[in-house]
Amino acid sequence: MVGRRTFRDAVVLITGASSGIGRATALAFAAEGARLVLASRSQQALAEVERDCRARGGQVLVVPTDIADPAAVERLARRAVQRFGRIDVWIEGAAVGIAGPLGSESVDEIRRLVDTNVFGTVLCARTAMATFQAQGDGILVLVGSLLSVFPNPLVPLYSMSKFAIRGLALNLQQEVARHPRIRVCLVLPGPVDTPFFARAANHSGRELRAIPPAYAPERLAATILACARRPRRQVTTGLASHLALFALRLAPRATESLVARWSATFVTRPVTAEPGGGSLFDPPPVGAVHGGYRRGRVRRRLGEWLGVRQARRNRPTTG
């Protein structure tokens, strides 16, 4: 199975499925009639996704999994094959985040981020590749980030981990070049409206938010589905993301500096936040697709701000 018109009865495994992009992607594949294997750390949140996917017609196997645990990743693949006989698409999207300048986080937090975002992704990729080689075909979709191309000095460790995922994808694409029925795709999302920012460890001193313009997770889920339908080496979503990548080719240093400053500035809002570990070590019991950062809300706030400014200008003066 490399490229197909329909995903009915295809076996699609998704990590990070309890929230955000992973949850939206699970719902999209469920609507296509796929047989789903859903993994994340939170069993309670997975139960919610399972219910929603079944309501859309998908068959679902839920496997609570910490991808930083080698035995858990092997168990995940084994249970998927035992239940459905194979894995057609493996979507690797589990990740955690840390915000704040380097040195603001604890060593344990660094280890946790690297264990999940880098080590865990490598474990999943090697397990997926072994499964695909044994069955003769398969598609691995690695969910990276535009922060694997552009730096953001306020989230240096998260950006570093996404650079690692991009490097892994590029190397795996060369490794499978002689296997036309095994494909590796890299998805580079720009800012997406998910709960990720509210759940990241935060040592920035400010409340985090999705960098505007933030796209709906459903839009990225559609991109992932299209990539699995017609595999491509690298895809991204949204005009702003495409323009940033195009500008990088024309003026690398200037674009890199501009995007880094923009993203570091607008990933926070001017609201004080106490330092906290977010969901690094303890997954939230409930999940959600959206984070509440959509552009409409930003526009409304901008409109309100402009309205206040105009009202002040029109206020009668005394003297």
N, C-alpha and C positions, 0 to 999 in steps of 0.2 A: 504494500500500500504506500505509494509515493505519488501524491497528487490524486484527488478524487473529487467527483462532483457532489457527492453526498457523504455525510458522516453517520448515516443511519447504521447502527450496530458496530461502528468503529469503536475501539477501546482507547479512551483518552484519559491519561493520568495527569493530574494537576496538583502541584504542591503550592502551598500558600493559598489554598482554596477557600479559606473561611472568611476572607475579607478582601475588599478592594478589587484590584485587577483580577486576581485569581477567582474570586467569587463571581464577578461579572462574566469571566470566561467560562466558568462552569455552567452558568445559566445559558449562555449562548450555545454551547455544545449540547446541552440538554434539549434545547428547542430544536436541534438538528437530529435528535433521536440517537445520540451517541450513548455508549455504555461508559459510565464515568467511574474513575477511581480518584477519590478526593482525599487529600492529605493536608494536615496542618497540625499544630501543637494542641489546639483547643477542641476537645471532643464535643463540647456543648455547642460551640459555634458551627462545627461541621454538621451537627444534627440539623441545624437550621437550614444550611445549604442543601443538605440531602432532601429535606422536605420540599424546598422550592424547586429543586431539579426534578424530583419525581412528579411534581405538579405540572411540569412542562413536558413530561413524557420520557425522561431519561431513566435508564437503569443505573443504579448507584451503589458503589461499594465505598464505605467510609473507613479510612485507616489512619487513626491519629498517629502522627509521625513527627519527630524532631529530626530534621535532615542532617543535623550535626552528629547524629548517632549512627555509625556504620551499620550496626545490627538492625536498627530501625529501618534504614533505607533498603537493606536487603529483604527484610520482611515485607516492606511495602510492595516491592516488585514481585516477590514470591506470591503474595496474596492476590495481586492483580492477575497473574498468569493462572493461578489455581482457579480463580473465579471465572475469568473470561477467556482463558486460553492463550492470550497474547497481549501485547501493548502496541497499538498503532502509532500513537502520538504521546510523547512525554513533554509536558509543559512545565518548565522549571522556573517558578516565580516566587518562591519563599525568600523573604529577606527581612532584615531588621535595620534600624537606622540610629545614628548618633549625631546630634547637632552640637556644635561648639568648637572653638579653636583647639588645635592639637594640644594636649596636656590638661584639658579641662575634664576629661573622662578618667575613669579608673582603669587599671590594668585588666580587671575582670570584665569590664565592659568592652574593652578592645578585643579580648579573647572571644567573648560571646559573638560580637559582630563578625569577626574573621571566621569563627567556627561555623556560623550559619551561612553567611553570604559567599564565602570563598570555599572553605572545606566542604560544607554541605552541598554546595553546587557541584563541586568536583565529584563527590560521592554519587550524587544523583546522575551526573553525566556518564560516569564510568559504568554505573549499573544499567542505565538506559542503553548505552552502546553495546554492552555485553548481551542484553536481551535482544536488541535488533540484529546483531550478528548471528545469534543462535536461530532466530526465526527468518532471517534473510532480508528484512526490510524494517523501516520505521522512520519516524521524524522526531527529532529533538528540537524543541523550541526553548531557547534561553532568553529570559526576560532581563535585559540589561537596563540601560538608562542613557540619556544624553550626557549624563555626568560620567560616562565612560569615554567621552570625547572632550567635554569641557570641564575645567576645574570649578569647584565651588569651595572657597576657603572656609566657609562656615560649616561644611559637612565633609571634611577632608577624608575621614575614614570610610564613610559610605561611598564617596566618589572613588576612592582607591579600590574598594571591593568591586565596584562596577567595571573599573578598568581591567581588573583581573578576569571578570566574566567575559568581557569582550576579547581579551587575549585567548582565553580558553576556546571560545567559539571560532576564532580565526584559525587556530591550530587544528581543532577537530574537523573543520571544513576541509582542510588539506588532507587530514588523515582518511576521510571517507571519500576522497575524490575518485578512488577506484571502485567505489561501491555505489553505483547509480541508484540503488533502491534504498539507500540510507542517506538521509539529509539532515543537516544541522542549520538551523535558522537563528539569527540574532535579531531580537526586537529591541529597539531603542526608544522607549517612551520619553516624551517630554513631560512637563508637569501634568499630573493627573489628579482629579478630585477624589481622593480616597482617604480613609482614616489613618493612613500611614503616618502622617505628620503629627497627629494627636497622640500617637502611640510610640513615637521614637523617643529614645533617651535624649533629654534636652539639657544642655549646659550652656546655652547661648544667652540666657538671661531674658529672652523674649519669647513670646508665644509663637509657635511655628505655624506655617500655613503652606498650601500649595502655591508655587510661584505662578503668578498670572502670566499668560492666559492658561488656566487649567482646563484640561479636556475631561469629558465624561468617561468613566471607566468602560462603559459599554462601547464607546468608539474604539478604544484600544482592544477590547475583546474581539470586536469585528475584524480588526487588523490581524490579530493572532489567528483567528479562524481562517481568514483568507490566506495567511501564510502557510497554515497547515494544509489548506486545500491546494495551493499552488506554491510549493516551497521556494523561498528566496533566501539568499545569503544574509541580507540585512534589510530591515524595514523600519520605518518610523511613522509617526502619526501627527498630523496637524501642520498647517501652513507655517506657523512660527518655527517649528522644529526643522522643517525642510529648508526654510530660509536661513536658519542659523548654520546648518550643515553646508549650504551653498556658499554662504559668506565666508565660512572657514576655509574653503578652497581658494577663494579669491584673495583674502587678506587674513592669513592665519593668526598672526600675533594680535592684531587689532581686534578681531572677532573674539578670540579667546579671552582677552582682557575685558572686553565689553560684556560678554555673556557671564563671565565670572563675577564681575561687579554687580550686574543686574540680579543674578540668582542669589548671591550672598545677601544682597539688600532686601529682596522681596520674599525670601523664604521665611522671614519673620514679620510680625506685625508689632506696632508700638504698644504692646501690652506686656507688663512684667510677668515673668514666669519663674517659679522656683525650680532649682535643679532637680531632676528626677530621672529614674531609669526606664520609664515608660514600660513597654512590654518586652524588653530585652530578655528578662529571665522568667517572667510570668505572663503567659498569653492571656489576653482578655477573654472572659467567658462568652462574650457575644461578638458577632462580627457584623459588618455592614459593607455595602458596595461603595457608598458615597461618603465624602468627608465634609461636605457643605461649603466648599470653596469655589463653586462654579462662577463663571464670568458674569452671569446675570446679577449675582449678589454683589460682585465688585462694582458693576456698572450702577446698581442701585445706590450703593454707598457713595460712589463718585457723584452721582446725580444729587444725592442729599447734601453732600459737601458743597457742590457748586451752588445748590439752592440757598444754603446758608450764607455763602459768600455773596451771592447776588442780593439777598435780603439785607445784608449788612450795608452793601453799597447804596441800596435804595432807602435806607433808614433816614428819616429827617434829621437834620443836624440842628443843634441849638447853639446860640451864642449871642 
